[in-house]
């Protein structure tokens, strides 16, 4: 079981998001949230999870078990 803290990252498709995700991977479990969960970009190894940004219930479910969230 991975004991690293979990971070949800919104904005993985941006240049800053890609750089940040790579830097975070060494110390954290990173989960990317995106309305287009099938677009992994150039960040393999980071699970993508769909998120409807207009649904509070969907946001709550997506952030369940996450220690911190970064929205870019």
Wavefront OBJ file of the C-alpha trace (Angstrom):
o trace
v 0.000 0.000 0.000
v 1.309 3.428 -0.955
v 1.565 5.671 2.118
v 2.443 8.863 0.244
v -0.066 11.749 0.593
v -2.598 12.037 -2.245
v -2.875 15.154 -4.384
v -5.575 15.937 -6.912
v -4.354 18.114 -9.763
v -6.612 20.080 -12.079
v -4.811 21.585 -15.067
v -2.478 18.770 -16.044
v -2.736 19.663 -19.728
v -0.968 23.006 -19.194
v 2.827 23.305 -19.308
v 2.873 24.249 -15.631
v 0.589 21.318 -14.780
v 2.843 18.831 -16.570
v 5.986 20.180 -14.878
v 4.326 20.272 -11.463
v 2.963 16.744 -11.805
v 6.396 15.354 -12.634
v 7.904 17.159 -9.632
v 5.166 15.907 -7.295
v 5.328 12.252 -8.349
v 8.451 11.518 -6.303
v 6.796 12.429 -2.989
v 3.046 12.215 -3.617
v 0.371 10.109 -5.256
v -0.984 12.345 -8.010
v -4.455 12.041 -9.500
v -5.434 14.321 -12.380
v -8.998 15.599 -12.623
v -10.255 16.638 -16.020
v -13.485 16.930 -17.987
v -11.747 14.839 -20.672
v -10.389 11.913 -18.632
v -9.157 10.084 -21.707
v -6.564 12.767 -22.493
v -3.431 11.639 -20.626
v -1.096 13.937 -22.513
v 2.571 13.245 -21.876
v 2.161 12.259 -18.219
v 1.914 8.482 -18.149
v 1.597 6.972 -14.710
v -0.823 9.609 -13.493
v -4.376 8.306 -13.270
v -6.935 10.526 -14.940
v -10.362 10.882 -13.403
v -13.320 12.546 -15.103
v -14.802 15.558 -13.343
v -17.841 17.623 -14.217
v -16.744 21.041 -12.948
v -20.374 22.171 -12.706
v -21.396 19.389 -10.303
v -20.674 19.815 -6.597
v -21.512 16.146 -5.980
v -19.057 15.052 -8.693
v -16.351 17.309 -7.225
v -16.907 15.869 -3.738
v -16.634 12.325 -5.078
v -13.487 13.146 -7.075
v -11.774 14.641 -4.039
v -12.669 11.807 -1.680
v -9.533 10.432 -0.028
v -7.364 13.295 -1.320
v -5.094 15.114 1.128
v -4.622 18.273 -0.976
v -5.829 19.699 -4.275
v -4.126 22.011 -6.760
v -6.230 23.905 -9.290
v -4.294 25.539 -12.117
l 1 2 3 4 5 6 7 8 9 10 11 12 13 14 15 16 17 18 19 20 21 22 23 24 25 26 27 28 29 30 31 32 33 34 35 36 37 38 39 40 41 42 43 44 45 46 47 48 49 50 51 52 53 54 55 56 57 58 59 60 61 62 63 64 65 66 67 68 69 70 71 72
